[in-house]
Amino acid sequence: MRLRVATGICIGLLVAGLARLVPAKPSVAQAQTGEKTAEQVAEIAAGALLKTERPPVFELDASWPRQPLPNNWGLGIVWAVAVDPRDHVWVLNQTAGRYSEQITKAGKMPAPAVLEFDQQGNLVQAWGVPGQGGWTQGKDRPFPAQAMNVDWKGNLWISDEARGHAVVKFTREGKFLLQIGEVDKTNGSNDTKLLGGPSGIDFDPSANEVYIADGYHVNQRIIVFDADTGAYKRHWGRYGLKPDDTFEAGQQPMWMAPSPFLVGKPNPMGMYPRFAHGVNLSRDGLVYAADRSHSIIYVHRKDGTYVKEARMPGPINSVAISRDPEQYYAYGTGINASARMYILRRSDLQVLGSFKSDGQHHIGVDSKGNLFTCGLSMPQKWLLKEVPRRTGTAR
């Protein structure tokens, strides 16, 4: 399946007309065609993006990963995919609650929470159980499954947001190394030890620091710690200011009519006062915070200084950055309901195009520029097939 993604963006004025394409209260007769109509609206919106610059072309590799998985394993919902320094792909899935039921109905056994695959899609190893690797605070609770990333040394960092308010560091073999925050404890956005809904993780190798988007539904900040000791370094809220825990999310998105990529679909946004659902760093020292509730990407410097912001066509979970030397592209990961991946020119966060992709909560990019997305209940590999001539600059 080859997708040539649509280009540019001029979506603000487009939305109102698109929203009228789907009736607010569809009849029973329309129920079976409502989803198709919503998809048509989304495709119209994607096709209406201005052609300022052609985006790269991605093609789904349906052979990755290799299936079936061993031991009759089934995945629940995949919340994060990350690529390590060896180009191995790590997958974090949640099998508790209703996801356990769907695995059982499929005649499968729940897989461990963390799985490692090689580039060919072979399963290398799997782990992730209560009390994993000597993690004492996780002994009597489900293994965390909100966000995951792999640092430059190959260690895995996994967040336990609403189910624990902690970020936990493991070796690639699953040995517990470090915990930031305390399980089931939180104390607002200006506490320097406790977290409150950590939902995104990234790193600055040059400073040996870990950045945490501490803003799923409790806190409102980006917070930075030493990656070895967990010592607190600094934190900030919107615009680099002191976090404001009274800030509430408005109607999503608050700056325009509802996203055309969510027409006819349930809109779960606006429930939480988020500032940062995801945090991602570029090599030139910029920090990208994804405000999912308001469809905005904020850009800061590593000291928290505000640089700029950009509105997106729909809610954004996180931002992944291309692996070319200048990191020309960024990828805005839309929520599952919109099923959209947005391709951005990183210099100005201009949307160059989008393509349909189920499940992109937190995604990975390998050294060849391929994308690895969540794919709901099975991760997906998107091969980079074509990079067009570039007209902008990296910053």
LINSUL-V925163 format. One line per field, one symbol per residue. ss: DSSP state (h for helix, s for strand, l for the rest). A space follows every 50 residues. Layout:
ss=???
This chain:
ss=lssllllllllllhhhhhhlllllllllllhhhhhhhhhhhhhhhhhlll llllllsssssllllllllhhhssllssssssslllllsssssslllhhh hhhhhlllsslllsssslllllsssssllllhhhlhhhllllllllssss lllllssssslllllssssslllllssssslllllllllllllllllsss sssshhhlssssssllllllsssssslllllssssslhhhllllllllll lllllllllhhhlllllllllllllllssssllllsssssshhhlsssss sllllssssssllllsssssslllllllsssssslllllsssssslllls sssssslllllllsslllllsssllllllssssssslllllllll
